[in-house]
Amino acid sequence: MSTPFFSLVTVCYNAEGSIENTLQSAREQTCRDFENVVVDGASSDGTLDVVRLFDDLPVVLSSEPDKGIYDAMNKGIAKACGEVLYFLNADDRLHNPEVLAQVKRVFAQHPEVDLVWGNVVYDRPDGTSDHRTFGHIHPQNLVFLDLNHQGAFARRQLFERVGVFNTDFRINADYDWFLRVLGSGAAWRYEDIDIARFHTGGAHARNIQKLRDERHAVRMQYIHPLHYRIGALAHNLRHKAQRLGRILTGKEKL
């Protein structure tokens, strides 16, 4: 069997009610050059039964207890065979059937690039959604901002070079990894492509204060507290000025 270009890594635990949509979004892809690595945390519901319904896909399945989501994601990295890895949460799904085909073309056209990211649609529990773009992100401002890992594809060599996820962080290890990657000088590229639909009701949203406290701890590894306060203030002022400009030009309402 030839090595797949993509490894889609899905970690899950008791995801019987949501993982079908996740795997269905993989099944619908026009690009078939991928494997699905499903890392289950020893679910007690019917998660594995649902996964087995997708035996037409190249599924690599493991099921055992883990020490949290990032421990499971690291297991997925170890099991993955693809050249490019993508983490597709069991509550989320690829945005449309052309996502993998579009991203593969980007890597083919830019072989020097190790990390590619695009846009993410945030689906809220109340049925509303928010389309977020990340074209403004670069190595100098990420420490003040955010990058959703559901929008990013990374070459395997990045994990070999900068390491895997730091499991000391329970909610923000992906953010820490992005800061390490961009700080390492890795070649990256933003593409205006809608990558995923991201469900906002996960663990990151259930304890906002814990999320913020840990996010701050991550940031303080990479920037002096005083520099962070000054930079964050500048970014907030810039954001308010940009919003005022959109309001004045009629592009946004109050």
C-alpha positions as a LaTeX table, in Angstrom:
\begin{tabular}{lrrr}
\hline
Residue & $x$ (\AA) & $y$ (\AA) & $z$ (\AA) \\
\hline
Met1 & 0.00 & 0.00 & 0.00 \\
Ser2 & 1.39 & 3.42 & $-0.96$ \\
Thr3 & 1.94 & 6.10 & 1.66 \\
Pro4 & $-1.04$ & 8.52 & 1.82 \\
Phe5 & $-0.47$ & 12.24 & 1.41 \\
Phe6 & $-2.79$ & 13.17 & 4.29 \\
Ser7 & $-3.32$ & 11.62 & 7.69 \\
Leu8 & $-6.61$ & 12.85 & 9.16 \\
Val9 & $-6.25$ & 12.33 & 12.91 \\
Thr10 & $-9.47$ & 12.18 & 14.93 \\
Val11 & $-9.28$ & 11.73 & 18.70 \\
Cys12 & $-12.51$ & 10.84 & 20.44 \\
Tyr13 & $-14.13$ & 9.66 & 23.65 \\
Asn14 & $-17.80$ & 8.74 & 23.89 \\
Ala15 & $-18.47$ & 10.54 & 20.61 \\
Glu16 & $-21.22$ & 8.24 & 19.34 \\
Gly17 & $-23.50$ & 11.19 & 18.61 \\
Ser18 & $-21.04$ & 13.29 & 16.61 \\
Ile19 & $-18.26$ & 11.26 & 15.02 \\
Glu20 & $-20.46$ & 10.04 & 12.15 \\
Asn21 & $-20.65$ & 13.56 & 10.68 \\
Thr22 & $-16.89$ & 13.93 & 11.11 \\
Leu23 & $-16.04$ & 10.75 & 9.23 \\
Gln24 & $-18.75$ & 11.40 & 6.65 \\
Ser25 & $-17.03$ & 14.67 & 5.77 \\
Ala26 & $-13.89$ & 12.64 & 5.07 \\
Arg27 & $-15.80$ & 10.07 & 3.04 \\
Glu28 & $-17.19$ & 12.85 & 0.81 \\
Gln29 & $-13.77$ & 14.23 & $-0.13$ \\
Thr30 & $-12.98$ & 14.22 & $-3.86$ \\
Cys31 & $-9.29$ & 13.74 & $-2.99$ \\
Arg32 & $-8.87$ & 10.15 & $-1.79$ \\
Asp33 & $-5.17$ & 10.37 & $-0.93$ \\
Phe34 & $-5.60$ & 10.07 & 2.82 \\
Glu35 & $-5.96$ & 7.79 & 5.81 \\
Asn36 & $-8.18$ & 8.26 & 8.87 \\
Val37 & $-6.34$ & 7.74 & 12.14 \\
Val38 & $-8.97$ & 7.39 & 14.87 \\
Val39 & $-7.60$ & 7.44 & 18.41 \\
Asp40 & $-10.34$ & 6.47 & 20.84 \\
Gly41 & $-9.94$ & 6.90 & 24.57 \\
Ala42 & $-11.65$ & 3.61 & 25.46 \\
Ser43 & $-15.19$ & 4.85 & 24.88 \\
Ser44 & $-18.01$ & 3.20 & 26.81 \\
Asp45 & $-20.75$ & 4.11 & 24.32 \\
Gly46 & $-21.21$ & 3.12 & 20.67 \\
Thr47 & $-18.38$ & 5.24 & 19.24 \\
Leu48 & $-16.44$ & 2.27 & 17.88 \\
Asp49 & $-19.57$ & 0.82 & 16.27 \\
Val50 & $-20.04$ & 4.08 & 14.38 \\
Val51 & $-16.39$ & 4.14 & 13.29 \\
Arg52 & $-16.72$ & 0.61 & 11.93 \\
Leu53 & $-19.54$ & 1.77 & 9.65 \\
Phe54 & $-16.80$ & 3.57 & 7.67 \\
Asp55 & $-14.86$ & 0.46 & 6.72 \\
Asp56 & $-14.77$ & 1.77 & 3.14 \\
Leu57 & $-12.27$ & 4.37 & 4.35 \\
Pro58 & $-8.64$ & 3.54 & 5.17 \\
Val59 & $-9.23$ & 3.72 & 8.93 \\
Val60 & $-6.40$ & 3.14 & 11.40 \\
Leu61 & $-8.20$ & 2.57 & 14.70 \\
Ser62 & $-6.90$ & 2.28 & 18.24 \\
Ser63 & $-8.85$ & 2.29 & 21.49 \\
Glu64 & $-7.21$ & 2.60 & 24.89 \\
Pro65 & $-7.23$ & 4.98 & 27.87 \\
Asp66 & $-5.27$ & 8.21 & 27.44 \\
Lys67 & $-4.18$ & 11.13 & 29.56 \\
Gly68 & $-6.20$ & 13.77 & 27.77 \\
Ile69 & $-6.81$ & 15.12 & 24.29 \\
Tyr70 & $-3.21$ & 16.12 & 23.56 \\
Asp71 & $-1.85$ & 12.78 & 24.74 \\
Ala72 & $-4.31$ & 11.17 & 22.29 \\
Met73 & $-3.24$ & 13.58 & 19.53 \\
Asn74 & 0.40 & 12.65 & 20.15 \\
Lys75 & $-0.56$ & 8.99 & 19.81 \\
Gly76 & $-2.20$ & 9.88 & 16.52 \\
Ile77 & 1.00 & 11.52 & 15.30 \\
Ala78 & 2.94 & 8.36 & 16.13 \\
Lys79 & 0.47 & 6.15 & 14.25 \\
Ala80 & 0.05 & 8.41 & 11.20 \\
Cys81 & 1.80 & 7.53 & 7.95 \\
Gly82 & 0.88 & 10.55 & 5.82 \\
Glu83 & 3.20 & 13.32 & 4.68 \\
Val84 & 0.78 & 16.00 & 5.95 \\
Leu85 & $-1.19$ & 15.73 & 9.19 \\
Tyr86 & $-4.52$ & 17.30 & 9.99 \\
Phe87 & $-6.43$ & 17.04 & 13.29 \\
Leu88 & $-10.18$ & 16.72 & 12.76 \\
Asn89 & $-12.03$ & 16.73 & 16.08 \\
Ala90 & $-14.88$ & 14.29 & 16.60 \\
Asp91 & $-17.32$ & 17.21 & 16.98 \\
Asp92 & $-16.19$ & 18.93 & 13.78 \\
Arg93 & $-16.09$ & 18.29 & 10.04 \\
Leu94 & $-14.35$ & 19.31 & 6.85 \\
His95 & $-16.14$ & 22.28 & 5.33 \\
Asn96 & $-16.87$ & 20.80 & 1.88 \\
Pro97 & $-15.80$ & 17.89 & $-0.38$ \\
Glu98 & $-13.03$ & 19.91 & $-2.07$ \\
Val99 & $-11.00$ & 20.82 & 1.03 \\
Leu100 & $-8.32$ & 18.13 & 0.73 \\
Ala101 & $-7.99$ & 18.63 & $-3.02$ \\
Gln102 & $-7.51$ & 22.37 & $-2.55$ \\
Val103 & $-4.96$ & 21.98 & 0.24 \\
Lys104 & $-3.01$ & 19.33 & $-1.65$ \\
Arg105 & $-2.67$ & 21.75 & $-4.59$ \\
Val106 & $-1.29$ & 24.40 & $-2.23$ \\
Phe107 & 1.43 & 22.06 & $-0.97$ \\
Ala108 & 2.22 & 20.99 & $-4.54$ \\
Gln109 & 2.54 & 24.61 & $-5.70$ \\
His110 & 4.59 & 25.61 & $-2.66$ \\
Pro111 & 6.83 & 22.63 & $-1.76$ \\
Glu112 & 8.90 & 24.80 & 0.58 \\
Val113 & 5.92 & 25.33 & 2.90 \\
Asp114 & 5.57 & 23.21 & 6.05 \\
Leu115 & 2.38 & 24.70 & 7.51 \\
Val116 & $-0.76$ & 25.78 & 5.65 \\
Trp117 & $-3.84$ & 27.28 & 7.26 \\
Gly118 & $-7.14$ & 28.70 & 6.10 \\
Asn119 & $-10.54$ & 29.77 & 7.42 \\
Val120 & $-12.85$ & 28.13 & 9.95 \\
Val121 & $-16.62$ & 28.41 & 10.44 \\
Tyr122 & $-17.53$ & 28.40 & 14.14 \\
Asp123 & $-20.87$ & 26.67 & 14.73 \\
Arg124 & $-22.50$ & 27.65 & 18.01 \\
Pro125 & $-24.87$ & 25.41 & 20.01 \\
Asp126 & $-27.74$ & 27.87 & 19.36 \\
Gly127 & $-27.53$ & 27.21 & 15.62 \\
Thr128 & $-25.77$ & 30.44 & 14.65 \\
Ser129 & $-22.32$ & 30.53 & 13.07 \\
Asp130 & $-19.35$ & 32.83 & 12.62 \\
His131 & $-16.96$ & 32.75 & 9.66 \\
Arg132 & $-13.41$ & 33.50 & 10.81 \\
Thr133 & $-10.40$ & 34.14 & 8.62 \\
Phe134 & $-6.80$ & 33.92 & 9.81 \\
Gly135 & $-5.00$ & 35.77 & 7.04 \\
His136 & $-3.83$ & 38.40 & 9.53 \\
Ile137 & $-1.78$ & 35.90 & 11.55 \\
His138 & 2.02 & 35.95 & 11.29 \\
Pro139 & 4.95 & 35.04 & 13.60 \\
Gln140 & 5.13 & 38.51 & 15.16 \\
Asn141 & 1.49 & 38.79 & 16.26 \\
Leu142 & 0.36 & 35.23 & 17.05 \\
Val143 & 1.36 & 35.63 & 20.70 \\
Phe144 & $-1.34$ & 38.32 & 21.01 \\
Leu145 & $-3.96$ & 36.50 & 18.91 \\
Asp146 & $-5.13$ & 32.97 & 18.08 \\
Leu147 & $-5.02$ & 30.32 & 15.37 \\
Asn148 & $-7.56$ & 27.50 & 15.28 \\
His149 & $-5.88$ & 24.14 & 14.68 \\
Gln150 & $-8.98$ & 23.00 & 12.74 \\
Gly151 & $-7.81$ & 25.31 & 9.98 \\
Ala152 & $-4.21$ & 24.08 & 9.77 \\
Phe153 & $-2.32$ & 21.32 & 7.93 \\
Ala154 & 1.26 & 20.48 & 8.95 \\
Arg155 & 3.98 & 18.40 & 7.34 \\
Arg156 & 5.17 & 15.50 & 9.47 \\
Gln157 & 8.69 & 16.93 & 9.53 \\
Leu158 & 7.45 & 19.83 & 11.67 \\
Phe159 & 6.67 & 17.48 & 14.54 \\
Glu160 & 10.04 & 15.82 & 14.07 \\
Arg161 & 11.76 & 19.21 & 14.20 \\
Val162 & 9.90 & 21.13 & 16.94 \\
Gly163 & 8.35 & 18.24 & 18.87 \\
Val164 & 4.82 & 17.10 & 19.59 \\
Phe165 & 2.14 & 18.69 & 21.80 \\
Asn166 & 3.15 & 19.61 & 25.35 \\
Thr167 & 0.70 & 17.68 & 27.52 \\
Asp168 & 1.41 & 19.94 & 30.50 \\
Phe169 & $-1.14$ & 22.21 & 28.84 \\
Arg170 & $-4.60$ & 20.67 & 29.02 \\
Ile171 & $-6.47$ & 23.13 & 26.74 \\
Asn172 & $-3.88$ & 25.19 & 24.86 \\
Ala173 & $-1.17$ & 22.76 & 23.76 \\
Asp174 & $-2.05$ & 23.34 & 20.09 \\
Tyr175 & $-1.60$ & 27.10 & 20.57 \\
Asp176 & 1.74 & 26.46 & 22.25 \\
Trp177 & 2.75 & 24.25 & 19.31 \\
Phe178 & 1.87 & 26.94 & 16.76 \\
Leu179 & 3.97 & 29.48 & 18.68 \\
Arg180 & 6.90 & 27.06 & 18.68 \\
Val181 & 6.52 & 26.38 & 14.96 \\
Leu182 & 6.29 & 30.00 & 13.86 \\
Gly183 & 9.07 & 30.94 & 16.25 \\
Ser184 & 11.30 & 28.27 & 14.72 \\
Gly185 & 11.29 & 29.98 & 11.33 \\
Ala186 & 9.17 & 27.30 & 9.64 \\
Ala187 & 7.80 & 28.19 & 6.22 \\
Trp188 & 4.06 & 28.86 & 6.40 \\
Arg189 & 1.26 & 30.04 & 4.17 \\
Tyr190 & $-2.30$ & 31.29 & 4.60 \\
Glu191 & $-4.84$ & 30.40 & 1.91 \\
Asp192 & $-8.34$ & 31.89 & 1.67 \\
Ile193 & $-9.95$ & 28.44 & 1.83 \\
Asp194 & $-12.79$ & 27.38 & 4.15 \\
Ile195 & $-11.25$ & 24.36 & 5.87 \\
Ala196 & $-13.60$ & 23.21 & 8.62 \\
Arg197 & $-16.77$ & 23.71 & 10.59 \\
Phe198 & $-15.80$ & 23.92 & 14.25 \\
His199 & $-18.25$ & 23.15 & 17.06 \\
Thr200 & $-17.80$ & 25.73 & 19.84 \\
Gly201 & $-19.37$ & 23.75 & 22.68 \\
Gly202 & $-16.28$ & 21.68 & 23.53 \\
Ala203 & $-14.11$ & 21.52 & 26.64 \\
His204 & $-12.34$ & 24.76 & 25.72 \\
Ala205 & $-15.65$ & 26.64 & 26.10 \\
Arg206 & $-16.87$ & 25.03 & 29.32 \\
Asn207 & $-14.35$ & 26.80 & 31.55 \\
Ile208 & $-13.48$ & 30.15 & 29.98 \\
Gln209 & $-11.40$ & 31.35 & 32.93 \\
Lys210 & $-9.26$ & 28.20 & 32.91 \\
Leu211 & $-8.81$ & 28.62 & 29.16 \\
Arg212 & $-7.67$ & 32.22 & 29.61 \\
Asp213 & $-5.35$ & 31.45 & 32.51 \\
Glu214 & $-3.62$ & 28.65 & 30.66 \\
Arg215 & $-3.45$ & 30.70 & 27.46 \\
His216 & $-1.69$ & 33.43 & 29.43 \\
Ala217 & 0.78 & 30.87 & 30.83 \\
Val218 & 1.54 & 29.69 & 27.31 \\
Arg219 & 2.13 & 33.23 & 26.09 \\
Met220 & 4.46 & 34.11 & 28.94 \\
Gln221 & 6.88 & 31.44 & 27.72 \\
Tyr222 & 7.45 & 33.47 & 24.57 \\
Ile223 & 7.21 & 37.13 & 25.57 \\
His224 & 8.07 & 39.37 & 28.54 \\
Pro225 & 4.93 & 40.36 & 30.53 \\
Leu226 & 5.52 & 44.08 & 29.98 \\
His227 & 6.03 & 43.61 & 26.23 \\
Tyr228 & 2.86 & 41.54 & 26.12 \\
Arg229 & 0.78 & 44.23 & 27.86 \\
Ile230 & 2.06 & 46.91 & 25.51 \\
Gly231 & 1.58 & 44.74 & 22.44 \\
Ala232 & $-1.90$ & 43.60 & 23.48 \\
Leu233 & $-2.97$ & 47.21 & 24.03 \\
Ala234 & $-1.67$ & 48.19 & 20.59 \\
His235 & $-3.52$ & 45.29 & 18.95 \\
Asn236 & $-6.76$ & 46.17 & 20.75 \\
Leu237 & $-6.51$ & 49.80 & 19.64 \\
Arg238 & $-5.78$ & 48.71 & 16.07 \\
His239 & $-8.77$ & 46.37 & 16.12 \\
Lys240 & $-11.08$ & 49.13 & 17.37 \\
Ala241 & $-9.80$ & 51.53 & 14.71 \\
Gln242 & $-10.36$ & 48.94 & 11.98 \\
Arg243 & $-13.89$ & 48.24 & 13.25 \\
Leu244 & $-14.66$ & 51.97 & 13.31 \\
Gly245 & $-13.44$ & 52.19 & 9.72 \\
Arg246 & $-15.76$ & 49.37 & 8.67 \\
Ile247 & $-18.69$ & 51.04 & 10.42 \\
Leu248 & $-17.98$ & 54.41 & 8.79 \\
Thr249 & $-17.78$ & 52.80 & 5.35 \\
Gly250 & $-20.99$ & 50.83 & 5.91 \\
Lys251 & $-19.26$ & 47.44 & 5.91 \\
Glu252 & $-20.33$ & 46.73 & 9.50 \\
Lys253 & $-23.24$ & 47.80 & 11.68 \\
Leu254 & $-23.09$ & 49.00 & 15.25 \\
\hline
\end{tabular}
